[in-house]
Every structure is written in structure tokens, then in C-alpha cells.
Amino acid sequence: METTAEQNGNIDILIRAEALVNIYQVYNKEFLSHIKVIESELPFCIPLINPATGKPSTAVSIIGKADKLILLHGEYWVMDHKCTVKIPDHDLLSFKSQLDFYVMAYRQKGYEVKGVIWDYMARPLQKRKMVPLCDDDGNPIVIDQFGDRVTTRQKTWRKTEDEAQGFKFKSVIPESDDAYYGRVCFDLNERRETAFQKFPVVRGDAEIAETHADVWSWHKMLLESHSRGSWPRSDSSCESNYGRCPFIPLCARDDEFSRGAFQRREERTTMNYPVDGDKRLESYSSICDFRDCPRLYKWKQIERLEPTTTCEAMRFGSIVHEALDVVYNNGDIVEYFAIKRKALAGQLAAEDNSSLF
């Protein structure tokens, strides 16, 4: 059960997400008027092609869920939303194997997909500020060393502190939800040209064949690790642009204490995927885990471990992705966030009431 502090953190995450999605909707108004969502969250199972023979692997298939398929100016595109602190280089996005899996999944269904539109947005990082307690007219309350309120020579209320004279704010409190939301919106709007960027990447047969060759090579190394039971640590991957790997304590010290911060997730079900026979199943995420660090693959894919707490970035991303689905399906985004706020307020109230008993 989350603590009150964690619930307050969730409210701040929700406010930042609401600001991001609302500014996104305004900034992308013209783009949104020209697209139509055809499908979304398509479960897929596609063959991994042997580049030497051109035939599907008899041992493994790739599964996953493809993001939105949209129709834009008469052409089909897969659209993938990404929230990140640092927007990656366009060249890197041009050969990410994830996009080719999505393209193949929808082409397998008969759509002539032109490519992928990477839809990047910069995750706002502002924290809620502490602000002076104000009177009914909005003036900060400044007091002297005796606790009396301080005035200026013009007989108006003083609004600033002065340590030398012993003047300080009576108290500081967290800024209001509205003030916090407005500050995040203002920042996003000021840097909207860089905070919201779309990168269309066209994919042809040659590019997809190259992706198969890359993934095939990584998969051969993965099979070797499976056969040898060897999962070396890659310490160069412990820190990245996306933060610190949560499995570092376990890599440093695999004991009962370290494992207490993790739980076993449920085994992946294949009932929602068009699975091809009894082949072993991998995904873009599992291949990336192995490529980044074989020991990470062992923790996540073999032992199925996950942290007992969800990091802030993941909670933020989940809300934004869910909200963008509402936007792209012409739903009421105001109502969506109102429901989210009401649910969080209810959780906080329940937490407060439970402390009375």
C-alpha cells in the first residue's frame, strides 16, 4: 500500500502529465486534424528470418504489441509515442529494430505500412516549489524576530525576506495544484518547438532485412548464453540516459536482503498472441535486455524479477500514453484527468481516515 507521501508524489506526476498532454494537444492540433486511428495495441507474433537462408527460424518467434496504426494523407504509418528526458538523435531512430517489428506486424495483417512516426515529447522535470504563506490579498506574510508582521516605509506589507534584519516568511507551504500546473504549462509552451518532435522513418524491404540480420546475430549469442548458462554483467550499462539500472544491488550482492526489493512477475501469457507452434518467444524488450547486459536478461526474462516499486518515469509514461489514446480517439481529455484526480483524492482520503483507527 502506498504511503501518503507516495500518493502526493503521484498527484504531482499527474499534474505534470496533464500539462504535457494539454500542451501537446494544442501544439499538434493541425496534425491531429489530418490523421485517423485505424488500430492500436496490436498483439503480434512474427518470424525471425535467418539472413543466410531467408527462411524463418525454427526455434524462436518475436512477439509484442504494436502501437497505433494511423492513416495520414492516404498513407499508413505506425505511430509510437515516447516520453523522455533527452530526445535521441534522428539517425539512431532510423535503425531501431523495434520499428521494423511494428511495421512487419501490420504488414502481416495486410496494411501497406510506409514506416514509423516516432512521436517524442520531453518529460517535464519541475518539482513542486515551496512558496510563502500569503494573506487574503495574495501578499507574502513577512515577520520580524518578535513574530510581528513587517511593513515598508510606504506603510505597505513587506514581501521579501532579509536575513540581516531578521525578517523572514512566517511559513512556507507547497504551491497550489493550479500554480504548479500553470508553471509546468508555461515552461512547455516556451520550449514547445524542442519539447515536441516527430521523426518519420520510411522502411523498405532492405532496411527490414538488415534488422533481421542484426537481431539474428544477437539471438545466436543469446542461444549460446542459454546453452552455457552464462550471464555476464555489463557494467557499462548500469547508468544510461534513462537512469540507473534498478538491478545494480542484485548484481553487486545476490542475497536475501537484495532480493527483498524485487518480486516475481507472472509468467508471460501467450493467449493474446497469434503464437506460431512451440517456438521460444522473445520480444524487442528481451533482445534489448540481453544486448545491454546478459545478467539483466537473466534477472528479467529467466527469473522474471521486477522491482516491488514502480519508478516515477514509468508511472508518468503510463499516464501520458493512456491520455494520448484518449486524445487520438477524440475522447474528452478534461474528463479523463478529472477522473484521475478524483481517484487519487479518494485514495488520499482513505489513507487519512485509516490513520484515525
C-alpha positions as CSV (number, residue, x, y, z in Angstrom):
1,M,0.0,0.0,0.0
2,E,1.4,3.4,-0.9
3,T,2.1,6.0,1.8
4,T,0.7,9.5,1.8
5,A,4.0,10.8,0.6
6,E,3.9,8.5,-2.4
7,Q,0.3,9.5,-3.1
8,N,1.3,13.2,-3.0
9,G,4.1,12.3,-5.5
10,N,1.5,10.7,-7.7
11,I,-0.6,13.9,-7.7
12,D,2.5,15.8,-8.9
13,I,3.1,13.2,-11.6
14,L,-0.5,13.5,-12.7
15,I,-0.3,17.3,-12.9
16,R,2.9,17.2,-15.0
17,A,1.3,14.6,-17.3
18,E,-1.8,16.7,-17.7
19,A,0.2,19.8,-18.6
20,L,2.3,17.8,-21.1
21,V,-0.8,16.2,-22.8
22,N,-2.7,19.5,-22.9
23,I,0.2,21.5,-24.5
24,Y,0.8,18.5,-26.8
25,Q,-2.8,18.6,-28.0
26,V,-2.7,22.4,-28.7
27,Y,0.7,22.2,-30.4
28,N,-0.4,19.2,-32.6
29,K,-3.9,20.5,-33.4
30,E,-3.3,20.6,-37.2
31,F,-1.6,17.2,-37.3
32,L,-4.4,15.6,-35.3
33,S,-7.0,17.0,-37.7
34,H,-5.4,15.1,-40.6
35,I,-5.0,11.6,-39.0
36,K,-7.3,8.7,-38.4
37,V,-6.5,5.9,-36.0
38,I,-7.0,2.5,-37.7
39,E,-5.8,0.1,-35.0
40,S,-4.0,0.3,-31.7
41,E,-2.0,-2.1,-29.4
42,L,-2.0,-4.9,-31.9
43,P,-0.6,-8.2,-30.4
44,F,1.7,-9.8,-32.9
45,C,3.9,-12.8,-33.4
46,I,6.3,-12.6,-36.3
47,P,9.0,-15.0,-37.6
48,L,12.7,-14.2,-37.1
49,I,14.3,-14.6,-40.5
50,N,17.6,-16.4,-41.0
51,P,19.6,-13.9,-43.2
52,A,21.6,-16.8,-44.7
53,T,18.6,-18.8,-45.9
54,G,15.8,-16.3,-46.0
55,K,13.7,-18.8,-44.0
56,P,12.0,-18.4,-40.6
57,S,13.8,-19.6,-37.5
58,T,12.5,-23.0,-36.3
59,A,13.4,-22.1,-32.7
60,V,12.1,-18.6,-32.0
61,S,9.4,-16.1,-32.8
62,I,9.2,-12.4,-31.9
63,I,6.1,-11.2,-30.0
64,G,5.0,-7.8,-28.9
65,K,2.3,-5.2,-29.2
66,A,2.5,-2.6,-32.0
67,D,1.4,0.9,-31.2
68,K,-1.1,2.9,-33.2
69,L,-1.6,2.4,-36.9
70,I,-2.7,5.7,-38.4
71,L,-3.8,6.9,-41.8
72,L,-2.2,10.2,-42.7
73,H,-2.8,11.8,-46.2
74,G,-3.8,8.4,-47.6
75,E,-0.7,6.5,-46.2
76,Y,-0.4,4.1,-43.3
77,W,2.1,4.8,-40.6
78,V,2.8,3.2,-37.2
79,M,3.0,5.8,-34.5
80,D,4.9,5.3,-31.4
81,H,4.8,7.8,-28.5
82,K,7.9,8.3,-26.4
83,C,8.4,10.4,-23.2
84,T,12.0,11.0,-22.4
85,V,14.3,13.5,-20.7
86,K,16.6,13.5,-23.7
87,I,15.3,13.3,-27.3
88,P,17.5,11.0,-29.2
89,D,19.4,11.7,-32.5
90,H,17.3,11.2,-35.7
91,D,20.0,8.9,-37.1
92,L,19.6,6.5,-34.2
93,L,15.9,6.3,-34.7
94,S,16.4,5.3,-38.3
95,F,17.6,1.8,-37.5
96,K,15.8,0.9,-34.2
97,S,14.7,-2.7,-34.7
98,Q,11.5,-2.0,-32.6
99,L,10.1,0.0,-35.5
100,D,10.6,-2.8,-38.0
101,F,8.8,-5.3,-35.8
102,Y,5.8,-2.9,-35.7
103,V,5.9,-2.4,-39.4
104,M,6.1,-6.2,-40.1
105,A,3.2,-6.8,-37.7
106,Y,0.8,-4.5,-39.5
107,R,2.1,-5.6,-43.0
108,Q,1.4,-9.2,-41.8
109,K,-2.3,-8.0,-41.4
110,G,-2.4,-6.7,-45.0
111,Y,-1.6,-3.0,-44.4
112,E,0.8,-1.3,-46.8
113,V,2.7,0.5,-44.0
114,K,5.1,3.2,-45.2
115,G,7.1,3.4,-41.9
116,V,7.0,4.7,-38.4
117,I,6.5,8.1,-36.9
118,W,8.4,8.5,-33.7
119,D,6.5,10.9,-31.6
120,Y,8.8,12.3,-28.9
121,M,8.0,14.6,-26.1
122,A,10.3,15.9,-23.4
123,R,9.2,14.8,-19.9
124,P,8.8,17.9,-17.6
125,L,11.0,17.6,-14.6
126,Q,9.9,20.6,-12.5
127,K,9.2,19.8,-8.8
128,R,6.5,21.5,-6.8
129,K,8.0,24.6,-5.1
130,M,7.6,25.7,-1.6
131,V,6.1,29.2,-1.5
132,P,5.5,31.8,1.2
133,L,2.2,31.8,3.1
134,C,0.1,34.7,1.8
135,D,-2.7,36.8,3.2
136,D,-6.1,37.0,1.6
137,D,-4.8,39.7,-0.8
138,G,-2.0,37.4,-2.0
139,N,0.8,39.2,-0.2
140,P,3.5,37.1,1.4
141,I,3.5,37.3,5.2
142,V,6.9,38.5,6.4
143,I,7.6,38.7,10.2
144,D,10.4,40.1,12.4
145,Q,12.2,38.3,15.2
146,F,9.3,39.0,17.5
147,G,6.8,37.5,15.2
148,D,5.2,40.8,14.2
149,R,4.3,41.4,10.6
150,V,6.7,43.8,8.8
151,T,5.8,46.9,6.8
152,T,7.8,49.0,4.4
153,R,8.4,52.8,4.8
154,Q,5.5,53.3,2.5
155,K,3.3,51.5,5.1
156,T,2.7,48.5,2.8
157,W,3.3,44.9,3.7
158,R,6.9,43.8,3.1
159,K,7.0,40.9,0.6
160,T,10.7,39.8,0.8
161,E,12.9,38.3,3.5
162,D,16.0,40.0,4.8
163,E,18.3,37.7,6.9
164,A,20.4,40.7,8.1
165,Q,17.4,42.4,9.6
166,G,15.8,39.2,10.9
167,F,12.9,39.4,8.5
168,K,11.6,36.0,7.3
169,F,8.5,34.5,5.9
170,K,6.0,33.4,8.5
171,S,5.9,29.9,6.9
172,V,6.3,28.3,3.5
173,I,3.9,25.9,2.0
174,P,3.7,23.8,-1.2
175,E,2.5,25.8,-4.2
176,S,-1.1,25.1,-5.1
177,D,-2.1,22.5,-7.8
178,D,-3.2,25.3,-10.1
179,A,0.1,27.2,-9.7
180,Y,2.2,24.1,-10.2
181,Y,0.2,23.1,-13.3
182,G,0.4,26.7,-14.7
183,R,4.2,26.8,-14.2
184,V,4.7,23.5,-16.0
185,C,2.5,24.5,-18.9
186,F,4.3,27.8,-19.2
187,D,7.7,26.1,-19.5
188,L,6.4,23.5,-22.0
189,N,4.8,26.2,-24.1
190,E,8.0,28.3,-24.1
191,R,10.1,25.4,-25.5
192,R,7.4,23.6,-27.5
193,E,9.5,23.6,-30.7
194,T,12.0,21.3,-29.0
195,A,9.8,19.6,-26.4
196,F,7.6,18.0,-29.1
197,Q,9.3,16.4,-32.1
198,K,8.2,13.9,-34.7
199,F,10.6,11.8,-36.7
200,P,9.0,9.9,-39.7
201,V,11.1,7.0,-40.8
202,V,10.3,5.2,-44.1
203,R,11.0,1.4,-44.1
204,G,11.6,-0.7,-47.1
205,D,12.5,-4.4,-47.6
206,A,16.2,-3.8,-47.5
207,E,16.0,-2.0,-44.1
208,I,13.9,-4.7,-42.6
209,A,16.2,-7.4,-43.9
210,E,19.1,-5.6,-42.2
211,T,17.2,-5.6,-38.9
212,H,16.6,-9.3,-39.2
213,A,20.3,-9.8,-39.7
214,D,21.1,-7.7,-36.6
215,V,18.6,-9.5,-34.4
216,W,19.6,-12.9,-35.7
217,S,23.2,-12.2,-34.7
218,W,22.1,-11.1,-31.2
219,H,19.9,-14.2,-31.0
220,K,22.7,-16.5,-31.8
221,M,24.7,-15.1,-28.8
222,L,21.6,-15.4,-26.7
223,L,21.3,-19.1,-27.5
224,E,24.9,-19.6,-26.6
225,S,24.3,-18.0,-23.2
226,H,21.3,-20.2,-22.7
227,S,23.3,-23.3,-23.6
228,R,26.2,-22.4,-21.3
229,G,24.1,-20.9,-18.5
230,S,26.4,-17.9,-18.6
231,W,25.1,-14.4,-18.0
232,P,27.9,-11.9,-17.6
233,R,27.4,-8.5,-16.2
234,S,27.9,-5.4,-18.4
235,D,28.9,-2.6,-16.1
236,S,28.9,-0.1,-18.9
237,S,25.1,-0.4,-19.0
238,C,24.5,0.3,-15.3
239,E,24.0,4.0,-15.9
240,S,22.3,5.5,-19.0
241,N,20.3,8.4,-20.2
242,Y,17.2,6.7,-18.8
243,G,18.6,6.5,-15.3
244,R,20.2,3.9,-13.0
245,C,19.5,0.2,-13.5
246,P,17.3,-1.0,-10.6
247,F,19.1,-4.4,-10.6
248,I,22.5,-3.0,-9.5
249,P,22.1,-4.0,-5.9
250,L,21.3,-7.6,-7.0
251,C,24.3,-7.7,-9.3
252,A,26.5,-6.4,-6.5
253,R,25.2,-8.8,-3.9
254,D,22.7,-11.6,-4.7
255,D,21.4,-12.4,-1.3
256,E,18.1,-12.5,0.6
257,F,18.3,-8.8,1.6
258,S,18.9,-7.6,-2.0
259,R,16.1,-9.9,-3.4
260,G,13.7,-8.3,-0.9
261,A,13.4,-5.3,-3.2
262,F,12.1,-7.5,-6.0
263,Q,9.1,-9.7,-6.8
264,R,8.4,-12.3,-9.4
265,R,6.1,-11.2,-12.1
266,E,3.5,-13.5,-13.6
267,E,4.7,-15.7,-16.4
268,R,4.0,-14.2,-19.7
269,T,0.8,-15.5,-21.2
270,T,0.6,-16.2,-24.9
271,M,-3.2,-16.4,-25.2
272,N,-3.5,-12.9,-26.7
273,Y,-0.7,-13.5,-29.3
274,P,-1.0,-15.4,-32.6
275,V,1.8,-17.8,-31.4
276,D,3.5,-20.0,-34.0
277,G,3.7,-23.5,-32.6
278,D,6.0,-24.3,-29.7
279,K,8.8,-21.9,-30.6
280,R,10.5,-20.0,-27.8
281,L,9.2,-16.4,-27.6
282,E,11.4,-13.3,-27.5
283,S,10.4,-9.7,-27.8
284,Y,12.1,-6.4,-28.7
285,S,12.5,-5.7,-24.9
286,S,14.0,-9.1,-24.1
287,I,16.5,-8.8,-27.0
288,C,17.4,-5.3,-25.8
289,D,17.9,-6.6,-22.2
290,F,20.4,-9.2,-23.5
291,R,22.1,-6.8,-25.8
292,D,22.5,-4.2,-23.0
293,C,23.5,-6.7,-20.3
294,P,23.2,-10.5,-20.3
295,R,22.8,-10.5,-16.5
296,L,19.8,-8.1,-16.9
297,Y,18.2,-10.6,-19.3
298,K,18.7,-13.3,-16.6
299,W,17.0,-11.3,-13.9
300,K,14.1,-10.1,-16.0
301,Q,13.4,-12.8,-18.5
302,I,14.5,-16.0,-16.8
303,E,13.9,-15.3,-13.2
304,R,11.1,-12.9,-14.1
305,L,12.1,-10.4,-11.4
306,E,10.8,-6.9,-11.2
307,P,11.2,-4.1,-8.6
308,T,8.5,-4.0,-6.0
309,T,8.0,-0.3,-6.6
310,T,7.4,1.4,-9.9
311,C,9.8,4.2,-10.8
312,E,8.4,7.7,-11.3
313,A,9.3,7.8,-15.1
314,M,7.3,4.6,-15.7
315,R,4.2,5.9,-13.8
316,F,4.4,9.2,-15.7
317,G,4.8,7.4,-19.1
318,S,1.8,5.1,-18.4
319,I,-0.4,8.1,-17.7
320,V,0.7,10.0,-20.7
321,H,0.3,7.0,-23.1
322,E,-3.2,6.4,-21.7
323,A,-4.1,10.0,-22.1
324,L,-2.8,10.2,-25.6
325,D,-5.1,7.3,-26.5
326,V,-8.0,9.4,-25.4
327,V,-6.7,12.4,-27.5
328,Y,-6.2,10.3,-30.6
329,N,-9.6,8.7,-30.3
330,N,-11.3,12.1,-29.9
331,G,-12.2,11.5,-26.3
332,D,-12.7,14.0,-23.5
333,I,-9.2,14.6,-22.1
334,V,-10.6,17.1,-19.5
335,E,-12.9,14.4,-18.1
336,Y,-10.1,11.8,-18.2
337,F,-7.8,13.9,-15.9
338,A,-10.8,14.9,-13.7
339,I,-11.5,11.2,-13.1
340,K,-7.8,10.5,-12.4
341,R,-7.6,13.4,-9.9
342,K,-10.8,12.3,-8.2
343,A,-9.4,8.7,-7.8
344,L,-6.2,10.0,-6.3
345,A,-8.0,12.3,-3.9
346,G,-10.1,9.3,-2.8
347,Q,-7.0,7.3,-2.1
348,L,-5.5,10.1,0.0
349,A,-8.8,10.5,1.9
350,A,-8.9,6.7,2.6
351,E,-5.3,6.9,3.8
352,D,-6.1,9.8,6.1
353,N,-9.2,8.1,7.5
354,S,-7.3,4.8,8.2
355,S,-4.9,6.7,10.4
356,L,-7.7,7.5,12.8
357,F,-8.3,3.9,13.7
